[in-house]
């Protein structure tokens, strides 16, 4: 299953609508980095509203995506993390340190704008 | 309610099937959204351990019962190499793979009961329960 990546000006928008299995997550990591390279994107919003479960491995892959994108010069904001997902991640002891997050897509885009202008 | 199911973890897809089965069962039993996520996440971690460290294993899902209370019981069984040092495996931040080391201690925190039996060379049985509140 491929996760669609939409282009919006200098940004890329991703809404994860599928159950994240390992293969899908790794494929997404590769696709996104290639897309950043191809489009010269400056900012990325990954919306996780529809994601119902993130285990420690998937969290690691997501954290890696953020680090890798940063290395390429693109900022990533994660949005829409559900209450149940936030609770389970913290209880498990998984922290996504230094990862910018926002409540929803709209605030995520604003955050990117601020970071890029500031 | 007597729902017993068993998911074999031979591939990555087994991890997904096991946690989906766990979520469905916990939803049917009336667990709230957060507990459903806790149960699905715990299953995912247990199934992932089987996938990473053993050739195969099984996740059994069952309804547990005690006076006035019901729960979901998850048993992860494998005949893999077993865990050499249980104390290390239960320490936060310890990982023998390249994971985050959140595995077993994390599972213990997500669930109400946690029991582990492991014998090097013979395999591991981890039993966890979440009670319905």
gemmi code that builds the backbone of each chain (N, CA, C; Angstrom):
import gemmi

chains = {
    "A": [
        ("UNK", (0.850, -1.211, 0.000), (0.000, 0.000, 0.000), (0.881, 1.255, 0.000)),
        ("UNK", (0.604, 2.162, -0.917), (1.390, 3.384, -1.005), (0.635, 4.541, -0.339)),
        ("UNK", (1.365, 5.380, 0.362), (0.739, 6.545, 0.971), (0.895, 7.730, 0.017)),
        ("UNK", (-0.222, 8.343, -0.399), (-0.137, 9.444, -1.369), (0.521, 10.693, -0.761)),
        ("UNK", (1.368, 11.317, -1.559), (2.049, 12.541, -1.135), (1.585, 13.680, -2.049)),
        ("UNK", (0.937, 14.689, -1.472), (0.411, 15.800, -2.285), (1.335, 17.002, -2.220)),
        ("UNK", (1.453, 17.700, -3.360), (2.301, 18.878, -3.399), (1.431, 20.131, -3.287)),
        ("UNK", (1.841, 21.052, -2.406), (1.129, 22.320, -2.269), (2.191, 23.408, -2.240)),
        ("UNK", (2.477, 24.007, -3.395), (3.550, 24.994, -3.476), (4.863, 24.380, -3.055)),
        ("UNK", (5.503, 25.020, -2.043), (6.796, 24.491, -1.597), (6.654, 23.450, -0.483)),
        ("UNK", (5.388, 23.091, -0.226), (5.137, 22.096, 0.826), (4.697, 20.752, 0.250)),
        ("UNK", (4.851, 19.733, 1.078), (4.265, 18.433, 0.756), (3.275, 18.086, 1.865)),
        ("UNK", (2.115, 17.596, 1.473), (1.095, 17.216, 2.451), (0.831, 15.724, 2.384)),
        ("UNK", (0.839, 15.109, 3.548), (0.583, 13.674, 3.596), (-0.462, 13.392, 4.656)),
        ("UNK", (-1.509, 12.694, 4.259), (-2.491, 12.251, 5.231), (-2.435, 10.731, 5.257)),
        ("UNK", (-1.985, 10.195, 6.370), (-1.842, 8.739, 6.452), (-3.207, 8.131, 6.746)),
        ("UNK", (-3.744, 7.415, 5.768), (-5.114, 6.886, 5.884), (-5.137, 5.376, 5.983)),
        ("UNK", (-3.965, 4.760, 6.058), (-3.934, 3.297, 6.079), (-3.328, 2.818, 7.387)),
        ("UNK", (-3.622, 1.596, 7.719), (-2.994, 0.952, 8.868), (-1.495, 0.840, 8.556)),
        ("UNK", (-0.687, 1.392, 9.447), (0.747, 1.427, 9.183), (1.421, 0.106, 9.520)),
        ("UNK", (1.676, -0.710, 8.501), (2.512, -1.877, 8.742), (3.946, -1.472, 8.430)),
        ("UNK", (4.888, -2.318, 8.788), (6.309, -1.958, 8.668), (6.692, -1.592, 7.244)),
        ("UNK", (6.240, -2.435, 6.301), (6.630, -2.236, 4.917), (6.105, -0.909, 4.381)),
        ("UNK", (4.858, -0.601, 4.699), (4.248, 0.652, 4.260), (5.005, 1.842, 4.831)),
        ("UNK", (5.382, 1.739, 6.109), (6.084, 2.839, 6.759), (7.453, 3.075, 6.114)),
        ("UNK", (8.159, 1.991, 5.823), (9.488, 2.129, 5.226), (9.410, 2.637, 3.793)),
        ("UNK", (8.396, 2.155, 3.068), (8.193, 2.618, 1.688), (7.885, 4.119, 1.682)),
        ("UNK", (7.071, 4.541, 2.639), (6.709, 5.954, 2.759), (7.962, 6.791, 3.025)),
        ("UNK", (8.814, 6.302, 3.918), (10.053, 7.005, 4.241), (10.855, 7.295, 2.956)),
        ("UNK", (10.996, 6.262, 2.142), (11.774, 6.395, 0.918), (11.084, 7.318, -0.092)),
        ("UNK", (9.785, 7.109, -0.274), (9.019, 7.924, -1.224), (9.086, 9.406, -0.863)),
        ("UNK", (8.937, 9.688, 0.441), (8.909, 11.082, 0.872), (10.261, 11.758, 0.610)),
        ("UNK", (11.350, 11.072, 0.960), (12.671, 11.671, 0.758), (12.939, 11.921, -0.729)),
        ("UNK", (12.531, 10.976, -1.564), (12.692, 11.158, -3.009), (11.889, 12.347, -3.514)),
        ("UNK", (10.688, 12.489, -2.967), (9.806, 13.569, -3.379), (10.376, 14.931, -2.943)),
        ("UNK", (10.918, 14.986, -1.725), (11.536, 16.223, -1.233), (12.665, 16.629, -2.182)),
        ("UNK", (13.461, 15.633, -2.549), (14.596, 15.871, -3.446), (14.133, 16.379, -4.806)),
        ("UNK", (13.106, 15.737, -5.322), (12.602, 16.051, -6.653), (11.943, 17.435, -6.700)),
        ("UNK", (11.142, 17.739, -5.668), (10.368, 18.980, -5.685), (11.087, 20.151, -5.013)),
        ("UNK", (12.173, 19.879, -4.328), (12.851, 20.921, -3.576), (11.973, 21.481, -2.471)),
        ("UNK", (11.221, 20.599, -1.825), (10.255, 21.051, -0.809), (10.957, 21.577, 0.440)),
        ("UNK", (10.343, 22.613, 1.039), (10.917, 23.196, 2.251), (10.213, 22.721, 3.511)),
        ("UNK", (8.970, 22.336, 3.344), (8.208, 21.932, 4.521), (7.271, 20.775, 4.232)),
        ("UNK", (7.049, 19.957, 5.254), (6.194, 18.786, 5.092), (5.245, 18.688, 6.279)),
        ("UNK", (3.972, 18.445, 6.001), (3.037, 18.162, 7.088), (2.574, 16.719, 6.941)),
        ("UNK", (2.781, 15.935, 7.983), (2.290, 14.560, 7.984), (1.127, 14.488, 8.960)),
        ("UNK", (-0.070, 14.279, 8.423), (-1.256, 14.244, 9.270), (-1.583, 12.809, 9.681)),
        ("UNK", (-1.666, 12.602, 10.996), (-1.844, 11.245, 11.527), (-3.234, 11.043, 12.144)),
        ("UNK", (-4.191, 11.913, 11.755), (-5.542, 11.854, 12.322), (-6.160, 10.455, 12.236)),
        ("UNK", (-5.937, 9.776, 11.119), (-6.590, 8.475, 10.923), (-5.788, 7.299, 11.478)),
        ("UNK", (-4.639, 7.596, 12.070), (-3.811, 6.503, 12.577), (-4.247, 6.140, 13.997)),
        ("UNK", (-4.650, 4.888, 14.184), (-5.230, 4.483, 15.469), (-4.230, 3.849, 16.417)),
        ("UNK", (-3.064, 3.481, 15.906), (-2.091, 2.835, 16.759), (-0.676, 3.078, 16.252)),
        ("UNK", (0.206, 3.481, 17.151), (1.614, 3.608, 16.778), (2.414, 2.822, 17.802)),
        ("UNK", (3.084, 1.775, 17.378), (3.912, 1.031, 18.329), (5.340, 1.576, 18.292)),
        ("UNK", (6.234, 1.007, 19.101), (7.552, 1.624, 19.242), (8.343, 1.604, 17.924)),
        ("UNK", (8.131, 0.569, 17.126), (8.875, 0.501, 15.865), (8.386, 1.553, 14.865)),
        ("UNK", (7.066, 1.655, 14.735), (6.501, 2.651, 13.819), (6.901, 4.061, 14.276)),
        ("UNK", (6.909, 4.259, 15.605), (7.323, 5.564, 16.129), (8.769, 5.861, 15.740)),
        ("UNK", (9.602, 4.825, 15.780), (10.998, 5.017, 15.402), (11.104, 5.407, 13.918)),
        ("UNK", (10.335, 4.727, 13.076), (10.365, 5.046, 11.645), (9.909, 6.493, 11.419)),
        ("UNK", (8.849, 6.909, 12.116), (8.357, 8.280, 11.955), (9.424, 9.280, 12.419)),
        ("UNK", (10.044, 9.005, 13.566), (11.110, 9.878, 14.063), (12.269, 9.957, 13.072)),
        ("UNK", (12.597, 8.804, 12.468), (13.665, 8.775, 11.453), (13.301, 9.628, 10.244)),
        ("UNK", (12.029, 9.552, 9.820), (11.572, 10.340, 8.665), (11.832, 11.828, 8.935)),
        ("UNK", (11.509, 12.254, 10.171), (11.702, 13.662, 10.531), (13.189, 14.022, 10.484)),
        ("UNK", (14.031, 13.176, 11.092), (15.482, 13.429, 11.096), (16.058, 13.471, 9.685)),
        ("UNK", (15.646, 12.517, 8.868), (16.174, 12.423, 7.504), (15.764, 13.644, 6.672)),
        ("UNK", (14.498, 14.054, 6.829), (14.018, 15.231, 6.098), (14.790, 16.471, 6.546)),
        ("UNK", (15.037, 16.576, 7.868), (15.816, 17.702, 8.387), (17.209, 17.743, 7.774)),
        ("UNK", (17.803, 16.567, 7.634), (19.139, 16.495, 7.020), (19.122, 17.055, 5.608)),
        ("UNK", (17.996, 16.854, 4.940), (17.893, 17.342, 3.565), (17.484, 18.806, 3.512)),
        ("UNK", (17.197, 19.383, 4.675), (16.848, 20.795, 4.707), (15.366, 21.080, 4.683)),
        ("UNK", (14.565, 20.062, 4.918), (13.116, 20.268, 4.936), (12.582, 20.051, 6.352)),
        ("UNK", (11.664, 20.920, 6.755), (11.079, 20.791, 8.095), (9.812, 19.939, 8.047)),
        ("UNK", (9.631, 19.126, 9.075), (8.448, 18.277, 9.132), (7.627, 18.613, 10.371)),
        ("UNK", (6.332, 18.752, 10.200), (5.433, 18.912, 11.341), (4.452, 17.743, 11.321)),
        ("UNK", (4.306, 17.078, 12.466), (3.321, 15.997, 12.578), (2.039, 16.577, 13.153)),
        ("UNK", (0.917, 16.225, 12.562), (-0.349, 16.773, 13.076), (-1.376, 15.668, 13.327)),
        ("UNK", (-2.345, 15.998, 14.158), (-3.517, 15.146, 14.332), (-3.311, 13.872, 15.131)),
        ("UNK", (-2.264, 13.819, 15.956), (-2.062, 12.606, 16.756), (-3.233, 12.452, 17.730)),
        ("UNK", (-3.909, 11.306, 17.665), (-5.102, 11.063, 18.489), (-4.747, 10.951, 19.967)),
        ("UNK", (-5.707, 11.325, 20.836), (-5.456, 11.204, 22.283), (-4.982, 9.803, 22.679)),
        ("UNK", (-5.654, 8.767, 22.139), (-5.290, 7.404, 22.537), (-3.864, 7.050, 22.091)),
        ("UNK", (-3.462, 7.593, 20.955), (-2.106, 7.328, 20.468), (-1.080, 8.057, 21.340)),
        ("UNK", (-1.389, 9.320, 21.701), (-0.479, 10.077, 22.565), (-0.320, 9.378, 23.918)),
        ("UNK", (-1.441, 8.897, 24.466), (-1.397, 8.221, 25.771), (-0.549, 6.952, 25.707)),
        ("UNK", (-0.802, 6.113, 24.696), (-0.045, 4.853, 24.631), (1.439, 5.095, 24.386)),
        ("UNK", (1.762, 6.075, 23.561), (3.183, 6.355, 23.294), (3.905, 6.756, 24.578)),
        ("UNK", (3.298, 7.667, 25.333), (3.940, 8.141, 26.563), (4.019, 7.021, 27.605)),
        ("UNK", (2.944, 6.244, 27.730), (2.969, 5.131, 28.684), (4.041, 4.114, 28.331)),
        ("UNK", (4.259, 3.913, 27.061), (5.296, 2.966, 26.645), (6.690, 3.535, 26.849)),
        ("UNK", (6.757, 4.837, 27.035), (8.066, 5.454, 27.211), (8.693, 5.889, 25.897)),
        ("UNK", (7.870, 5.967, 24.848), (8.386, 6.412, 23.555), (8.206, 7.916, 23.453)),
        ("UNK", (9.299, 8.629, 23.293), (9.167, 10.068, 23.129), (9.728, 10.465, 21.775)),
        ("UNK", (8.967, 11.254, 21.058), (9.457, 11.763, 19.778), (10.083, 13.121, 20.079)),
        ("UNK", (11.348, 13.098, 20.496), (11.970, 14.363, 20.892), (12.317, 15.221, 19.681)),
        ("UNK", (12.211, 16.514, 19.863), (12.549, 17.474, 18.818), (11.707, 17.326, 17.559)),
        ("UNK", (10.533, 16.751, 17.700), (9.646, 16.657, 16.550), (8.526, 17.683, 16.718)),
        ("UNK", (8.450, 18.669, 15.808), (7.378, 19.657, 15.921), (6.020, 19.010, 15.629)),
        ("UNK", (5.040, 19.338, 16.462), (3.710, 18.775, 16.259), (2.668, 19.891, 16.327)),
        ("UNK", (1.500, 19.638, 15.769), (0.399, 20.589, 15.850), (-0.896, 19.798, 15.915)),
        ("UNK", (-1.942, 20.474, 16.389), (-3.215, 19.803, 16.614), (-3.855, 19.317, 15.313)),
        ("UNK", (-3.809, 20.146, 14.302), (-4.444, 19.760, 13.041), (-3.672, 20.324, 11.848)),
        ("UNK", (-4.146, 19.965, 10.672), (-3.476, 20.314, 9.422), (-3.288, 21.830, 9.295)),
        ("UNK", (-4.353, 22.578, 9.629), (-4.322, 24.033, 9.500), (-3.208, 24.628, 10.372)),
        ("UNK", (-3.185, 24.201, 11.649), (-2.152, 24.715, 12.546), (-0.764, 24.228, 12.151)),
        ("UNK", (-0.721, 23.045, 11.554), (0.554, 22.506, 11.081), (1.149, 23.370, 9.986)),
        ("UNK", (0.287, 23.790, 9.060), (0.750, 24.648, 7.968), (1.203, 26.007, 8.495)),
        ("UNK", (0.447, 26.524, 9.485), (0.844, 27.803, 10.093), (2.210, 27.687, 10.755)),
        ("UNK", (2.411, 26.573, 11.440), (3.671, 26.347, 12.143), (4.843, 26.307, 11.154)),
        ("UNK", (4.623, 25.633, 10.030), (5.657, 25.559, 9.007), (5.994, 26.956, 8.481)),
        ("UNK", (4.940, 27.703, 8.210), (5.092, 29.054, 7.677), (5.944, 29.915, 8.627)),
        ("UNK", (5.583, 29.832, 9.929), (6.335, 30.594, 10.943), (7.804, 30.192, 10.950)),
        ("UNK", (8.036, 28.877, 10.951), (9.411, 28.387, 11.028), (10.236, 28.830, 9.825)),
        ("UNK", (9.591, 28.821, 8.648), (10.319, 29.144, 7.438), (10.547, 30.651, 7.289)),
        ("UNK", (9.572, 31.430, 7.821), (9.730, 32.885, 7.717), (10.613, 33.420, 8.834)),
        ("UNK", (10.443, 32.789, 10.017), (11.170, 33.255, 11.189), (12.588, 32.961, 11.043)),
    ],
    "B": [
        ("UNK", (-19.419, -14.562, 26.882), (-18.678, -14.438, 25.627), (-17.485, -15.389, 25.643)),
        ("UNK", (-17.351, -16.134, 24.600), (-16.239, -17.072, 24.537), (-15.595, -16.929, 23.165)),
        ("UNK", (-14.689, -16.038, 23.078), (-14.050, -15.829, 21.786), (-12.582, -16.179, 21.911)),
        ("UNK", (-12.210, -17.240, 21.317), (-10.807, -17.604, 21.380), (-10.246, -17.549, 19.987)),
        ("UNK", (-9.193, -16.807, 19.802), (-8.589, -16.843, 18.484), (-7.088, -16.885, 18.611)),
        ("UNK", (-6.488, -17.298, 17.542), (-5.068, -17.538, 17.562), (-4.474, -17.031, 16.254)),
        ("UNK", (-3.468, -16.191, 16.342), (-2.867, -15.655, 15.124), (-1.409, -16.069, 15.060)),
        ("UNK", (-1.040, -16.702, 13.961), (0.358, -17.097, 13.790), (1.175, -15.917, 13.305)),
        ("UNK", (2.343, -15.746, 13.927), (3.200, -14.632, 13.542), (4.396, -15.184, 12.773)),
        ("UNK", (4.230, -15.302, 11.469), (5.348, -15.788, 10.670), (5.950, -14.648, 9.869)),
        ("UNK", (5.112, -13.687, 9.546), (5.545, -12.569, 8.727), (5.106, -11.265, 9.387)),
        ("UNK", (5.516, -10.155, 8.773), (5.087, -8.842, 9.255), (3.573, -8.716, 9.269)),
        ("UNK", (2.929, -9.400, 8.312), (1.462, -9.302, 8.233), (0.806, -9.917, 9.447)),
        ("UNK", (1.490, -10.903, 10.031), (0.968, -11.501, 11.252), (0.834, -10.473, 12.354)),
        ("UNK", (1.781, -9.529, 12.405), (1.743, -8.476, 13.427), (0.470, -7.653, 13.255)),
        ("UNK", (0.189, -7.287, 11.997), (-0.995, -6.471, 11.711), (-2.279, -7.248, 12.024)),
        ("UNK", (-2.333, -8.526, 11.593), (-3.546, -9.312, 11.852), (-3.786, -9.479, 13.343)),
        ("UNK", (-2.716, -9.723, 14.100), (-2.873, -9.951, 15.537), (-3.419, -8.704, 16.219)),
        ("UNK", (-2.855, -7.534, 15.883), (-3.327, -6.343, 16.596), (-4.733, -5.941, 16.154)),
        ("UNK", (-5.070, -6.235, 14.882), (-6.444, -5.954, 14.443), (-7.435, -6.857, 15.161)),
        ("UNK", (-7.072, -8.137, 15.310), (-7.951, -9.075, 16.018), (-8.132, -8.627, 17.467)),
        ("UNK", (-7.046, -8.149, 18.079), (-7.105, -7.682, 19.462), (-7.979, -6.459, 19.613)),
        ("UNK", (-7.874, -5.567, 18.649), (-8.696, -4.352, 18.714), (-10.176, -4.699, 18.569)),
        ("UNK", (-10.474, -5.595, 17.614), (-11.863, -5.993, 17.408), (-12.454, -6.633, 18.657)),
        ("UNK", (-11.695, -7.563, 19.244), (-12.179, -8.249, 20.438), (-12.410, -7.249, 21.573)),
        ("UNK", (-11.450, -6.343, 21.776), (-11.588, -5.406, 22.896), (-12.741, -4.422, 22.661)),
        ("UNK", (-12.972, -4.089, 21.401), (-14.095, -3.213, 21.072), (-15.427, -3.918, 21.382)),
        ("UNK", (-15.527, -5.178, 20.934), (-16.731, -5.979, 21.197), (-17.002, -6.102, 22.687)),
        ("UNK", (-15.936, -6.218, 23.466), (-16.097, -6.415, 24.906), (-16.432, -5.115, 25.634)),
        ("UNK", (-16.356, -3.998, 24.929), (-16.750, -2.735, 25.528), (-15.607, -1.902, 26.096)),
        ("UNK", (-14.383, -2.221, 25.728), (-13.253, -1.385, 26.160), (-13.339, -0.029, 25.486)),
        ("UNK", (-12.959, 1.005, 26.204), (-12.994, 2.340, 25.597), (-11.847, 2.499, 24.589)),
        ("UNK", (-11.919, 3.592, 23.880), (-10.981, 3.849, 22.795), (-9.512, 3.791, 23.219)),
        ("UNK", (-9.219, 4.368, 24.389), (-7.822, 4.397, 24.841), (-7.346, 2.987, 25.200)),
        ("UNK", (-8.214, 2.223, 25.897), (-7.829, 0.851, 26.241), (-7.677, -0.014, 24.992)),
        ("UNK", (-8.538, 0.226, 24.001), (-8.386, -0.506, 22.730), (-7.010, -0.248, 22.126)),
        ("UNK", (-6.587, 1.016, 22.191), (-5.267, 1.362, 21.637), (-4.157, 0.721, 22.472)),
        ("UNK", (-4.332, 0.703, 23.813), (-3.325, 0.075, 24.683), (-3.188, -1.408, 24.345)),
        ("UNK", (-4.342, -2.065, 24.185), (-4.332, -3.504, 23.912), (-3.703, -3.777, 22.539)),
        ("UNK", (-4.121, -2.999, 21.530), (-3.580, -3.202, 20.178), (-2.067, -2.949, 20.161)),
        ("UNK", (-1.627, -1.945, 20.905), (-0.203, -1.615, 20.918), (0.599, -2.705, 21.633)),
        ("UNK", (0.057, -3.191, 22.756), (0.743, -4.264, 23.484), (0.888, -5.502, 22.594)),
        ("UNK", (-0.181, -5.843, 21.876), (-0.135, -7.002, 20.975), (0.916, -6.777, 19.891)),
        ("UNK", (0.951, -5.553, 19.367), (1.903, -5.239, 18.308), (3.339, -5.446, 18.795)),
        ("UNK", (3.620, -5.005, 20.022), (4.978, -5.164, 20.569), (5.323, -6.645, 20.785)),
        ("UNK", (4.351, -7.396, 21.327), (4.596, -8.820, 21.589), (4.785, -9.586, 20.281)),
        ("UNK", (3.930, -9.266, 19.297), (4.018, -9.940, 18.000), (5.340, -9.588, 17.310)),
        ("UNK", (5.763, -8.343, 17.487), (7.009, -7.904, 16.860), (8.205, -8.649, 17.462)),
        ("UNK", (8.180, -8.867, 18.767), (9.257, -9.640, 19.394), (9.342, -11.040, 18.797)),
        ("UNK", (8.160, -11.652, 18.599), (8.140, -12.997, 18.008), (8.731, -12.939, 16.599)),
        ("UNK", (8.289, -11.953, 15.832), (8.751, -11.818, 14.447), (10.258, -11.574, 14.374)),
        ("UNK", (10.766, -10.736, 15.285), (12.186, -10.375, 15.245), (13.112, -11.476, 15.765)),
        ("UNK", (12.675, -12.139, 16.831), (13.615, -13.008, 17.529), (13.400, -14.498, 17.332)),
        ("UNK", (12.283, -14.890, 16.752), (12.026, -16.327, 16.639), (11.568, -16.660, 15.224)),
        ("UNK", (11.568, -17.948, 14.902), (11.140, -18.341, 13.567), (9.629, -18.280, 13.448)),
        ("UNK", (8.974, -18.633, 14.502), (7.524, -18.469, 14.491), (6.978, -18.538, 15.904)),
        ("UNK", (5.779, -18.094, 16.010), (5.124, -18.086, 17.317), (3.682, -17.715, 17.110)),
        ("UNK", (2.966, -17.689, 18.192), (1.527, -17.493, 18.104), (1.080, -16.471, 19.134)),
        ("UNK", (0.096, -15.662, 18.753), (-0.571, -14.790, 19.715), (-1.985, -15.333, 19.923)),
        ("UNK", (-2.284, -15.745, 21.142), (-3.629, -16.220, 21.472), (-4.405, -15.112, 22.157)),
        ("UNK", (-5.639, -14.922, 21.721), (-6.506, -13.924, 22.347), (-7.666, -14.649, 23.004)),
        ("UNK", (-7.986, -14.253, 24.209), (-9.061, -14.933, 24.912), (-9.729, -13.966, 25.887)),
        ("UNK", (-10.924, -14.342, 26.316), (-11.611, -13.540, 27.322), (-11.250, -14.104, 28.690)),
        ("UNK", (-10.773, -13.243, 29.576), (-10.437, -13.685, 30.931), (-11.583, -13.304, 31.848)),
        ("UNK", (-11.832, -14.110, 32.848), (-12.922, -13.791, 33.772), (-12.488, -13.953, 35.209)),
        ("UNK", (-12.880, -13.018, 36.039), (-12.756, -13.202, 37.480), (-14.010, -12.598, 38.094)),
        ("UNK", (-14.176, -12.706, 39.376), (-15.404, -12.222, 40.005), (-15.726, -10.801, 39.560)),
        ("UNK", (-16.912, -10.601, 39.070), (-17.428, -9.274, 38.670), (-16.640, -8.594, 37.550)),
        ("UNK", (-15.722, -9.283, 36.967), (-14.917, -8.563, 35.993), (-14.477, -9.446, 34.825)),
        ("UNK", (-14.413, -8.796, 33.691), (-13.929, -9.500, 32.503), (-12.726, -8.773, 31.949)),
        ("UNK", (-11.969, -9.481, 31.181), (-10.810, -8.839, 30.598), (-10.386, -9.527, 29.325)),
        ("UNK", (-9.425, -8.945, 28.664), (-8.884, -9.587, 27.490), (-7.512, -10.139, 27.870)),
        ("UNK", (-7.329, -11.393, 27.509), (-6.075, -12.060, 27.865), (-5.297, -12.365, 26.590)),
        ("UNK", (-4.063, -11.981, 26.590), (-3.219, -12.188, 25.419), (-2.038, -13.064, 25.813)),
        ("UNK", (-1.875, -14.146, 25.082), (-0.727, -15.011, 25.359), (0.149, -15.062, 24.114)),
        ("UNK", (1.397, -14.659, 24.285), (2.358, -14.720, 23.178), (3.283, -15.899, 23.444)),
        ("UNK", (3.235, -16.895, 22.552), (4.032, -18.111, 22.757), (4.982, -18.316, 21.596)),
        ("UNK", (6.205, -18.656, 21.910), (7.103, -19.045, 20.824), (8.044, -20.133, 21.309)),
        ("UNK", (8.644, -20.838, 20.364), (9.619, -21.869, 20.721), (11.002, -21.412, 20.274)),
        ("UNK", (11.219, -20.112, 20.373), (12.472, -19.517, 19.926), (13.585, -19.690, 20.933)),
        ("UNK", (14.605, -18.857, 20.841), (15.806, -19.005, 21.667), (15.600, -18.687, 23.153)),
        ("UNK", (14.464, -18.107, 23.485), (14.248, -17.729, 24.880), (15.014, -16.465, 25.214)),
        ("UNK", (14.788, -15.963, 26.409), (15.440, -14.709, 26.795), (16.513, -15.032, 27.828)),
        ("UNK", (17.770, -14.737, 27.496), (18.897, -15.079, 28.367), (18.803, -14.344, 29.703)),
        ("UNK", (18.561, -13.039, 29.605), (18.549, -12.269, 30.837), (17.238, -11.493, 30.966)),
        ("UNK", (16.336, -12.110, 31.725), (15.007, -11.513, 31.856), (15.055, -10.126, 32.481)),
        ("UNK", (15.998, -9.958, 33.416), (16.055, -8.667, 34.097), (16.438, -7.547, 33.109)),
        ("UNK", (17.392, -7.849, 32.227), (17.764, -6.860, 31.203), (16.582, -6.564, 30.288)),
        ("UNK", (15.887, -7.633, 29.874), (14.779, -7.465, 28.928), (13.662, -6.609, 29.523)),
        ("UNK", (13.594, -6.589, 30.859), (12.537, -5.820, 31.508), (13.016, -4.428, 31.937)),
        ("UNK", (14.199, -4.040, 31.483), (14.724, -2.724, 31.834), (14.413, -1.730, 30.729)),
        ("UNK", (13.896, -0.584, 31.105), (13.604, 0.454, 30.115), (14.862, 0.842, 29.351)),
        ("UNK", (14.719, 0.969, 28.063), (15.840, 1.452, 27.265), (16.769, 0.352, 26.794)),
        ("UNK", (16.586, -0.870, 27.342), (17.435, -1.970, 26.904), (16.883, -2.541, 25.613)),
        ("UNK", (17.740, -2.781, 24.651), (17.272, -3.393, 23.424), (18.367, -4.236, 22.811)),
        ("UNK", (18.016, -5.451, 22.434), (19.014, -6.281, 21.773), (18.861, -6.179, 20.261)),
        ("UNK", (17.853, -5.445, 19.806), (17.744, -5.181, 18.367), (17.959, -3.681, 18.189)),
        ("UNK", (17.540, -3.138, 17.080), (17.727, -1.691, 16.947), (16.426, -0.936, 17.210)),
        ("UNK", (15.580, -1.545, 18.025), (14.329, -0.884, 18.388), (14.603, 0.216, 19.393)),
        ("UNK", (13.559, 0.648, 20.044), (13.737, 1.725, 21.014), (13.881, 1.185, 22.418)),
        ("UNK", (13.788, -0.133, 22.557), (13.878, -0.718, 23.878), (12.661, -0.430, 24.720)),
        ("UNK", (11.557, -0.081, 24.052), (10.347, 0.220, 24.796), (9.497, -1.031, 24.937)),
        ("UNK", (9.922, -2.113, 24.266), (9.121, -3.324, 24.167), (8.463, -3.830, 25.438)),
        ("UNK", (9.145, -4.727, 26.163), (8.484, -5.414, 27.267), (8.083, -4.511, 28.440)),
        ("UNK", (8.967, -3.629, 28.928), (8.523, -2.748, 30.018), (7.335, -1.882, 29.594)),
        ("UNK", (7.330, -1.490, 28.330), (6.219, -0.694, 27.790), (4.925, -1.485, 27.821)),
        ("UNK", (5.001, -2.741, 27.394), (3.819, -3.607, 27.392), (3.283, -3.755, 28.814)),
        ("UNK", (4.203, -3.922, 29.765), (3.800, -4.095, 31.157), (3.023, -2.872, 31.648)),
        ("UNK", (3.472, -1.686, 31.247), (2.782, -0.472, 31.690), (1.414, -0.299, 31.035)),
        ("UNK", (1.288, -0.806, 29.789), (0.015, -0.639, 29.083), (-1.067, -1.575, 29.628)),
        ("UNK", (-0.635, -2.714, 30.200), (-1.595, -3.731, 30.614), (-1.718, -3.771, 32.139)),
        ("UNK", (-2.715, -4.543, 32.649), (-2.901, -4.632, 34.102), (-2.097, -5.777, 34.712)),
        ("UNK", (-1.991, -6.873, 33.969), (-1.221, -8.006, 34.498), (-0.198, -8.449, 33.473)),
        ("UNK", (0.947, -8.870, 33.978), (2.038, -9.242, 33.083), (2.792, -10.412, 33.682)),
        ("UNK", (2.938, -11.462, 32.905), (3.674, -12.611, 33.394), (4.565, -13.140, 32.278)),
        ("UNK", (5.807, -13.460, 32.626), (6.710, -13.951, 31.598), (7.429, -15.205, 32.070)),
        ("UNK", (7.424, -16.220, 31.204), (8.194, -17.427, 31.490), (9.098, -17.628, 30.297)),
        ("UNK", (10.379, -17.791, 30.552), (11.276, -17.979, 29.430), (12.406, -18.911, 29.819)),
        ("UNK", (12.718, -19.810, 28.914), (13.816, -20.718, 29.164), (14.726, -20.693, 27.943)),
        ("UNK", (16.008, -20.332, 28.147), (16.916, -20.285, 27.003), (16.896, -21.596, 26.219)),
        ("UNK", (16.745, -21.475, 24.909), (16.735, -22.647, 24.053), (15.362, -23.286, 23.900)),
        ("UNK", (14.426, -22.893, 24.766), (13.122, -23.560, 24.697), (11.994, -22.636, 24.254)),
        ("UNK", (12.115, -21.388, 24.592), (11.048, -20.485, 24.162), (10.533, -19.599, 25.277)),
        ("UNK", (9.558, -18.812, 24.913), (9.044, -17.802, 25.834), (7.515, -17.794, 25.800)),
        ("UNK", (6.924, -17.648, 26.960), (5.471, -17.456, 27.025), (5.213, -16.184, 27.831)),
        ("UNK", (4.577, -15.216, 27.200), (4.236, -13.983, 27.901), (2.711, -13.882, 27.962)),
        ("UNK", (2.191, -13.716, 29.160), (0.744, -13.603, 29.331), (0.418, -12.228, 29.903)),
        ("UNK", (-0.465, -11.514, 29.224), (-0.872, -10.197, 29.738), (-2.402, -10.099, 29.747)),
        ("UNK", (-2.910, -9.340, 30.697), (-4.368, -9.150, 30.803), (-4.692, -7.677, 31.002)),
        ("UNK", (-5.747, -7.239, 30.342), (-6.304, -5.913, 30.613), (-7.729, -6.137, 31.106)),
        ("UNK", (-8.037, -5.628, 32.295), (-9.386, -5.816, 32.835), (-10.302, -4.676, 32.404)),
        ("UNK", (-11.546, -5.042, 32.179), (-12.563, -4.065, 31.800), (-12.981, -3.305, 33.054)),
        ("UNK", (-12.941, -1.995, 32.978), (-13.291, -1.196, 34.164), (-14.748, -0.782, 34.132)),
    ],
}
model = gemmi.Model(1)
for chain_id, residues in chains.items():
    chain = gemmi.Chain(chain_id)
    for i, (resn, *xyz) in enumerate(residues, 1):
        res = gemmi.Residue()
        res.name, res.seqid = resn, gemmi.SeqId(i, " ")
        for name, pos in zip(("N", "CA", "C"), xyz):
            atom = gemmi.Atom()
            atom.name, atom.element = name, gemmi.Element(name[0])
            atom.pos, atom.b_iso = gemmi.Position(*pos), 0.0
            res.add_atom(atom)
        chain.add_residue(res)
    model.add_chain(chain)
structure = gemmi.Structure()
structure.add_model(model)
structure.setup_entities()
